[in-house]
């Protein structure tokens, strides 16, 4: 194999001879003569290796200095380009931020309007329920009044019956039994009426409780839906901002690479058309 580095050709030529002399050789280092031969071979090979390393450093030194100059100049030109680009970028960024503030203000206004409509709907629903509860309470009060009037009538009847009994007990005994049976029947009917009324009031109360539970459940579901919508909108906005930032970073990196390419390879004729196209893009 022939080396592509002309300066290494002397060492490359000696490599074949060294391989024929030393490759695979086992030295009798246990003896003085064998140790001496092994040391001589190591010294010969090491001399070529150290010479090659010194030559490598000498060849690379100009190239390293050139690379340092290229990097330094690229950084200087990039700084001047950024000094031109950044004021324009700041103007664009401020205008985009202004438009975004206008958009978010409109969104907040619409959200406030929807919340006000929802509040009005809830207040109307609460007013309706309050009206129904008031009507139920008035009906209950009327029934209580009727009950008290009925009890008062019964009390007056009992007083009258007692007075009649005192006036003519014997004559009233049969009537008393009849009256007692009538009272018992009346009590039974009154009790049934009270039980029926209690059952009706309990059913009405259950209806009210059910309506309240349904309202609370609807409010909970609406609240969860709103939270989910807010979270989805926030995640979408964050993803959009990341994409915008990535695109801006990519463009900045690409412009830097183009400038570095022109600076580093602009003197090569083969890349003249590419360099010209890059400069035209930079001037646009």
URKAZI-V209456 format. One record per pair of residues at least 12 apart in sequence whose ideal C-beta (glycine too) atoms are under 10 Angstrom apart, sorted by the first residue. I is the first residue (numbers start at 1). J is the second residue. Records with the same first field share a line. If there is no record, write none. Layout:
I=J  J
This chain:
1=15  16
3=15
5=55  56  59
6=59
7=52  55  56  58  59
8=52  55  56  59
10=48  51  52  55
11=48  49  51  52  55
12=52
14=44  45  47  48  51  52
15=45  48  52
17=44
18=41  44  45  48
19=45
21=41  44  45
22=38  41  42  44  45
25=37  38  41
26=38
27=39  40  41  42
66=264
67=264
70=260  263  264
71=260  263  264
73=260  263  264
74=256  259  260  261  262  263  264
75=256  260
76=263
77=256  259  260  262  263
78=252  255  256  259  260  263
81=255  256  259  282
82=252  255  256
85=252  255
89=248  252
93=248
96=244
100=237  241
104=237
107=233
111=226  230
114=226
115=226
118=219  222  226
122=215  218  219
125=211  215  218
126=215
128=211
129=208  211  212  215
132=204  207  208  211
133=204  205  208
135=204
136=200  201  204  205  207  208
139=197  200  201  204
140=197  200  201  204
143=193  194  197  198  200  201
144=197
146=193  197
147=190  193  194  197
150=186  190  193
151=190
153=186
154=183  186  187  190
157=179  182  183  186
158=179  183
161=175  176  179  180  183
162=176
164=176  179
165=179
255=278  281  282
257=278
258=274  275  277  278  279  281  282
259=278  279  282
261=274  275  278
262=274  275  276  278  279  282
263=275
266=278  279
